[in-house]
Amino acid sequence: MFKTKIIIAAFAALAGFAGLPAMAAEDSHATPHIERQGWSFAGIFGTYDVHQLQRGFQVFREVCSSCHSANLISFRNLSEEGGPDFSEAQVKALAAEYEVEDATAEGGRRPGVAADRWPAPFANDQEARDANGGSLPPDFSVLAKARGVTDPFPNWVFNYFTGYQEGGADYIHALLNGYHEEAPEGFELAEGKYYNDYFPGKAIGMAPPLAEGSVTYEPGEDGVAVPETLEQYSSDVAAFMMWMAEPHLVSRKQTGFVVLLFLVLFAGLMYGTKRKLWAGIEH
């Protein structure tokens, strides 16, 4: 009798686990699947697109920075190798356009310099909440690493082989394109909230920040105009946010490749040494 109960419990547990995929499938219908974008920095050998980073910085500066901080980024980071590749003169001129707090300066404020951090739009969290209907805009410094997408088993296993780490950028791109003018029928949207397909709970406190033609781009180097669309804006700013969160991505990939190559060669040498040492010994 006792063994029978154990067998029944085991089957019940298996049935429960079997039901998990079905439950996950139902949840996936509630939240649309986030499509992966064709990022230039994707994969083992991917690198940042300098022009895209510069456009993304323009979107961040003209739109996002009015509410969101980037406390871990200094002006001089914009001129570092592997980033937007602004010149030192451009960075100095940009920093001088802002005023930063400095207790040693006359009046407690002075023009910014390249070594200063990006100035926050609000003095503190409470001021930020008061200006945004009670919602606290997150800091952008590492947001692209703090967000991501969830892949069901076994899809996530292949991410280890493809070097997939663009989940944060994919999520940000989807979020910026996921707004609806009105919530679906039957969905109760609280006052001051906006419906977004990809935000947890689908009710977000941030109004749609981007719209067609909201940022004016300069023509590319080839003279061809860059599309001033929501799709382009969201891709550019997501790429820039990925760079902010992972500024040394390219050098890290290069170092990792060299290390892997060394390990392969070292393994070959060890195998050859083993064959040489044990060649005359019978097993």
C-alpha positions in Angstrom: 0.0 0.0 0.0 2.8 2.4 0.9 4.6 1.6 -2.4 1.4 2.3 -4.3 1.1 5.7 -2.7 4.7 6.5 -3.6 4.0 5.5 -7.2 0.9 7.6 -7.4 2.7 10.6 -5.9 5.5 10.2 -8.5 3.0 10.1 -11.3 1.3 13.2 -9.9 4.6 15.0 -9.8 5.4 14.1 -13.3 2.0 15.3 -14.4 2.7 18.6 -12.7 6.0 19.0 -14.5 4.4 18.1 -17.8 1.9 20.8 -17.2 4.6 23.5 -16.8 5.3 23.9 -20.5 1.6 24.3 -21.2 1.4 27.0 -18.5 4.5 28.7 -20.0 2.8 28.6 -23.4 -0.3 30.3 -22.0 1.9 33.0 -20.4 3.7 33.6 -23.7 0.4 34.4 -25.3 -0.1 37.1 -22.6 3.3 38.7 -23.5 4.4 38.9 -27.1 7.6 37.2 -28.1 10.5 39.7 -28.3 12.2 39.4 -31.6 16.0 39.4 -31.8 17.4 42.4 -33.8 20.4 42.3 -36.1 22.8 44.1 -33.9 26.3 44.9 -35.2 27.7 43.9 -31.8 26.1 40.5 -31.8 28.0 37.3 -31.9 31.6 36.4 -30.9 33.2 38.8 -33.4 30.6 41.6 -33.3 31.6 45.3 -32.8 29.8 48.5 -32.2 28.7 50.7 -35.1 30.2 54.0 -34.4 27.6 56.0 -36.4 24.8 54.2 -34.7 26.3 55.0 -31.3 26.5 58.6 -32.2 22.9 58.7 -33.3 21.9 56.8 -30.1 23.7 59.4 -28.0 21.8 62.1 -29.8 18.5 60.4 -29.0 19.6 59.9 -25.4 20.7 63.5 -25.0 17.7 65.2 -26.7 15.0 62.9 -25.3 16.0 60.4 -22.6 18.3 62.6 -20.5 15.5 64.9 -19.5 14.2 62.2 -17.2 16.8 59.5 -17.0 20.3 59.8 -15.4 23.5 58.0 -16.4 25.5 58.3 -13.2 28.3 55.9 -14.2 29.2 57.6 -17.5 31.7 60.5 -17.8 31.9 62.9 -20.7 35.4 61.6 -21.5 34.0 58.1 -22.0 32.4 59.3 -25.2 35.9 59.7 -26.8 37.3 56.3 -25.7 38.2 53.6 -28.2 35.3 51.3 -29.0 32.6 53.9 -28.2 30.9 56.7 -30.1 34.4 58.0 -31.1 33.9 61.7 -30.5 37.0 63.8 -30.5 38.5 65.2 -27.3 37.6 68.7 -28.5 34.0 67.7 -29.1 33.8 66.1 -25.7 35.2 69.2 -24.0 32.8 71.5 -25.9 29.9 69.2 -25.0 30.9 69.1 -21.3 31.1 72.9 -21.2 27.5 73.2 -22.3 26.4 71.8 -18.9 26.8 73.1 -15.3 27.8 70.8 -12.5 27.7 71.2 -8.8 31.1 72.0 -7.2 31.4 73.2 -3.6 34.8 74.7 -4.3 33.5 76.8 -7.2 32.0 80.3 -6.8 28.3 79.9 -6.4 28.6 76.2 -6.0 28.4 75.5 -9.7 30.8 75.6 -12.7 30.9 74.6 -16.3 31.5 70.9 -16.9 34.8 69.3 -17.9 35.5 66.0 -19.7 36.2 64.3 -16.4 32.7 65.1 -14.9 29.9 62.5 -14.8 26.9 63.0 -16.9 24.6 65.4 -15.0 21.4 64.0 -13.6 18.2 65.7 -14.5 16.9 65.7 -10.9 18.6 66.5 -7.6 17.3 63.4 -5.9 14.9 60.4 -6.2 12.0 62.2 -4.6 12.2 65.1 -7.0 12.3 62.6 -9.9 9.2 60.9 -8.6 7.4 64.2 -8.2 8.1 65.1 -11.8 7.0 61.8 -13.1 3.7 61.0 -11.4 5.3 59.0 -8.7 7.4 56.7 -11.0 11.2 56.8 -10.6 12.9 56.8 -14.0 15.7 54.2 -13.8 19.3 55.1 -14.3 20.5 54.3 -17.8 24.1 53.4 -17.0 23.8 49.6 -16.9 20.1 49.2 -17.8 20.9 47.2 -20.9 22.6 44.6 -18.8 19.9 44.7 -16.1 17.2 43.8 -18.6 16.9 40.8 -20.8 14.6 38.3 -22.5 13.6 34.8 -21.4 14.1 31.9 -23.8 12.3 28.6 -23.1 14.3 25.4 -22.8 16.1 24.3 -24.9 16.6 27.6 -26.8 18.7 29.2 -24.1 21.2 26.4 -24.3 22.2 27.6 -27.8 22.9 31.1 -26.5 26.1 29.8 -24.9 27.4 28.8 -28.4 26.2 31.9 -30.2 27.5 34.3 -27.6 24.0 35.9 -27.2 24.1 38.7 -24.8 21.9 41.3 -26.6 18.8 40.5 -24.5 18.8 43.9 -22.9 19.1 45.8 -26.2 16.3 43.6 -27.7 14.1 44.3 -24.7 14.6 48.0 -24.8 14.0 48.1 -28.6 10.7 46.1 -28.1 9.6 48.3 -25.2 10.0 51.5 -27.2 7.9 50.0 -30.0 5.3 48.3 -27.7 3.1 51.3 -26.9 -0.6 51.4 -27.8 -2.8 54.5 -27.9 -5.5 52.6 -26.0 -5.5 49.6 -23.8 -7.3 46.5 -25.2 -10.9 46.0 -24.2 -11.2 44.5 -20.8 -7.8 45.8 -19.5 -8.1 48.2 -16.6 -5.4 50.8 -17.1 -4.8 53.1 -14.0 -4.7 56.8 -14.5 -1.3 58.1 -15.5 -0.3 54.8 -16.9 0.3 53.8 -20.5 -0.3 50.4 -22.1 2.8 48.6 -23.4 3.0 45.1 -24.7 6.4 44.3 -23.2 6.4 46.0 -19.9 5.7 43.7 -16.9 2.0 44.1 -16.1 1.7 46.1 -19.3 1.0 49.3 -17.5 4.0 51.6 -17.6 4.4 55.1 -16.0 6.6 56.4 -18.9 4.7 58.1 -21.7 5.8 57.1 -25.2 9.2 59.0 -25.4 9.7 58.7 -29.2 7.7 59.5 -32.2 8.3 59.7 -36.0 10.5 62.7 -36.7 11.0 63.7 -33.1 14.8 63.7 -33.6 16.6 65.3 -36.6 19.5 63.2 -37.9 22.3 64.6 -40.0 22.9 62.7 -43.3 25.3 59.8 -43.2 28.9 60.0 -44.6 27.6 58.9 -48.0 25.1 61.7 -48.0 22.1 59.4 -47.6 19.5 60.5 -45.1 19.0 58.3 -42.1 15.4 57.3 -41.5 13.8 59.4 -38.7 11.4 56.7 -37.6 10.5 55.1 -34.3 12.2 51.9 -35.4 15.4 53.7 -36.2 15.4 55.8 -33.0 14.7 52.7 -30.8 17.5 50.7 -32.4 20.0 53.5 -32.1 19.3 54.4 -28.5 19.2 50.7 -27.5 22.6 50.2 -29.1 24.0 53.3 -27.3 22.6 52.0 -24.0 24.3 48.6 -24.6 27.6 50.5 -25.1 27.0 52.4 -21.8 26.5 49.1 -20.0 29.3 47.3 -21.8 31.8 49.9 -23.0 34.7 47.4 -23.3 32.6 44.7 -25.1 34.9 44.6 -28.2 38.2 44.3 -26.3 36.6 41.7 -24.0 35.6 39.6 -27.0 39.1 40.0 -28.5 40.7 38.9 -25.3 38.3 35.9 -25.0 39.1 34.7 -28.5 42.9 34.8 -27.8 42.4 32.9 -24.5 40.3 30.2 -26.3 42.9 29.9 -29.0 45.6 29.5 -26.4 43.7 26.8 -24.6 43.2 24.9 -27.8 46.9 25.1 -28.7 47.8 24.2 -25.1 45.6 21.2 -25.1 47.2 20.0 -28.4 50.7 20.4 -26.9 49.7 18.5 -23.8 48.2 15.7 -25.9 51.4 15.5 -27.9 53.5 15.5 -24.8 51.4 12.7 -23.3 51.8 10.6 -26.5 55.6 11.1 -26.4 56.1 10.2 -22.8 53.9 7.1 -22.9 54.9 5.9 -26.4 57.2 3.1 -25.2 55.0 1.9 -22.3 52.6 -1.0 -22.8 49.2 -0.6 -21.3 
